[in-house]
Amino acid sequence: MSDGPDELREAARRVREMAYAPYSNFKVGAALRTGAGRVVSGCNVENVAYPEGTCAEAGAIAAMVAGGETELTAIYVVADAPAPVPPCGGCRQKIAEFAGPDAVVTMATLAGDERAMSVAELLPGAFGKGHMEGA
């Protein structure tokens, strides 16, 4: 098992090719490393009822949970774009649900441009479990 970003980069690029994006033609791949060190990936899946699609990050997180894990330590997201594409707001919240504030989120282009941020930088002031105390 590799500890570097290369394994995540390659997994995200591979799964991106499997994306179902017939409406936007904007394929996205995501690969994450679980707390146990496994690499899990997901791609975006569009739907003709356009807002009902699934983001690549959400797909990878769902696959992680389906595999019995609930912690991610890093995630890599790649798209064919002129600049690294950040996760949408919903996916930022999903990532924050399963990652610590120091987990690394790497956003990348197919051309190799990468930008890495911590979850805390990506989603400052995240809504968390502590907000639910007393509910």
N, C-alpha and C positions, 0 to 999 in steps of 0.2 A: 504494500500500500504506500502510495506517495503522500508526502505531507505538503507538497508545494501546490501552487495554483495551476501548474501545467495539466494535471489530471482533471481538474474542474473545467479548465479552458477547453480541452479536447472533448470532454463529455457534453458540454454546452453546445459546441459547434456541431457535433454529431447529431444531437437531438433536434437542433434547430432545423435541420434538413427534413425532419419528420413533421414539422408544424403543418397544421391545416389552416391555411390563410387564403382561401380563394377570393375573398372580398377585398381585403386590403393589400394582399401580396406582401405583407410585412411579417416575415417569419422571425420568431424570437425563440431562443433556447436558453434554458437555465439549468445549472447543475449546482448542487449543494453538498456540503460535507456534513454528515450527521455527527452527533456527539460520540458515537461509537466508531467514527472514522469511515463509514460507508459513503460512497458517492451515489447520489440519487438525482435523476434529471427529469425535466418536464419541458414541454413546448406549448406555444399558444395554440388554441383550438377555437376557431371562429364559428359563428352560427349565422344563418340567414337572418334571424332576429338579432341584428347586429350587437346590441349591448349585452347579449347573453353569452358571449364567448368566455373563455378561460385564459388567463395570462399564463405565461411560461413559469413564472415564479410560483403561482398558486398551484400549478400542476405538479411541480417538483415537491412542494410542501405536502400536498395531498398524498403523493407517492411515498414520501418519508413516513407520514403518519400511518398509512396503510401497511407499511413495512414494520410497524411496531415501535417507531422512535418518535420523540417529540422535542428533540434539540438539534439545532443546526449551528455550526461554528463558522461557516463561511458559505457564501453563495456567489456565483459567477453568472452574469447575464450578458448575452451577445445578440446583436442584431445588425443587419446591413443598413447602417445609417452613417451620416457624415460625422457624427459625434457620438460618444457613448450615451446610451439611452437609459435614464434612471427608471426604476420601478414606479408604477403608478401609485397613487396614494393608498389604495386598498391593499396592494401588495406590500407596501412599506409597513402597514399595520400587521399584515400576516407574517412578514419576516420578523418583526419585533415581538410577536407572540411566542416565537420559538427560538429566538436568538438573544444572547446577552448584548448589552450595549456596545461591547468592544468587538463583536463579530464583524468580520470584513465582508462588505458588499462590493464586488468588482463589476463594473459596467464596461462593456467593450464593443468595439466595432469589428466587422470582418477584416478590415484593413489592419487591425492590430492595435488601434488606439485604446488604451485602458485608463480607467479612473477608479480608484479604490477609496472607499469611505467606510467608517464604522457605522453600525446601525444607529448609534446616538447622533452622529452627524447627519445621517440620511433622514431621520425622523425625530427631530428635537421635540421634547414635550410629549412623547408618545403616551397614548392612553394605555394603561397597564392594569394588571390584576389588583394592584393596590387601590385603584380608583373604585373598585367594586366592594371594598370592605364596608360593612354596615348595610349593604343592600339587602 
